[in-house]
Amino acid sequence: MLDDFLLRALLGGFGVALVAGPFGSFVVWRRLAYFGDTLAHSALLGVAFGFLLRINLTLGILVICQLLALLLFCSQRQRLLASDTLLGILSHGALSLGLVALAFMEDVRVDLIAYLFGDILAISTSDLWWIFGGGGVALLGLTLLWKSLLAITIHEDLARVEGVPVDRINWTFLALIALTVAVMMKVVGLLLVTSLLIIPAATSRRFAGNPEIMAISASLIGCLSVGGGLLGSFYYDTPTGPSIVVAACLIFVLSLVSPKKAG
Amino acid sequence: MDTLLDITNIDLIIGQRQILNQVSLQLKSDEILTIIGPNGAGKTSLVRIALGLLQPTSGQVIRRPDIRIGYMPQRLHLDPTFPVTVKRFLSMVGKKQRDQVVPRLQEVGAVHVLDVQMQSLSGGELQRVLLARALMRDPDLLVLDEPVQGVDVHGQTELYQLITRIREQRQCAVMMVSHDLHLVMAATDRVICLNQHICCSGTPEAVTNDPAYLDLFGPQTVKQLAVYSHDPNHRHDNCGNCCKGGPCAR
């Protein structure tokens, strides 16, 4: 019989991996890895925000991630700076601001490592609700946007000419990614969120002939990584979040030496 | 014969830069209009304004209200990780057009790439597939931004012939951008020579003899030739690489 905490960890991990697959595929296709990083790095600021307002910390993270996504969307449209410069400023600025803000709160002691690298073994039932509720909303939203997003991924102007409301779709998509990142925080931590988005997606590319298969197999490969990482962490007493990412990397490397199925 | 597109006195200023200056043009429902001009002349901006993707700073753009536009973009930046076949790419236009995929590929002579991944197409095949996509919705107006980009000279001539044939069969209007007049000449009714403002316009023959056109393309080339003098230390190796001074590396 599985221990309760292990069962919750497995459920939470699978939930996150399922959501990460399709979103990670878009992150890879649209080269948004740095964007995901920036959102994740703002999570500490969200934690501080949550403490300050005495609200649920995941809700705090969610609010800050959404605000940052909105800020990024608006500033990218202004084209004031190259987007990777802008992302670099926001990413590291938000991370540092979060650390400084937490240091100012004298009566607050947080387990920094848990936020940086995730604490999947400490997932509570309410965390599971967040993961499956938030993740479910994100996936449902993505399904509704799916066709338009694919069209935009191929060519934004072409999509516009063919009648896709590009700005509205892009904005909603960023909000959904922010939701996904906030939900994923608990499992892999803010430093590793992007890896669980992009590594399974990059792995599944070799076996996918169309976008849907790639997204679904990315989810499955993510689940496999979570399972492998948990198992490894259980037997070798290694930190769980990083173990999951190591498992994902191993699967990626294995996929490189396996025969290619689809171009 | 009605007017599909009527652009009057367009100005486009982005930041401090004047991109377009008092540009006007009309497009009738069955003519081929080619916009030529050097890099940075504002050709793509003008096309984007015609498509409604970009708002001019001032001036008026009137499109016939029920117009169907087929657009062929200049480039496709597809990430190599994005798995999509030609069939899927063309089906994306819409459910109603799904049965159009094969006939449109036949029309552009590229039906053999139906199940090929987009990223493995050759330059010429990619342009044909993009053209097929522009044709999917039975357009009144085809807007082609540098339709022969990334295609060798032989393929370019073929593509222009294809565009001419499509126009004749469909009786649709074509607005295209090119930076080379010679190959387009046979495929176009009217040419607009653009360099922020309209330098000259008319039939291809009239434009090639227009002083404004020569000013923009001709004398510059002539001048460069005149200034060139032989540098005794300037040699080329047998691979065509330049080796200043000293002996060739190979």
Interface residues (C-beta under 8 A of the other chain):
Chain A: V28 W29 R30 R31 K147 L150 A151 T153 I154 H155 D157 L158 R160 V161 E162 A201 A202 R205 A208 G209 N210 P211 I213 M214 A262 G263
Chain B: R48 L51 G52 L53 I69 Y71 P73 L76 H77 L78 D79 T81 F82 P83 V84 T85 R88 F89 M92 V93 G94 Q117 Q119 S120 R133 R137
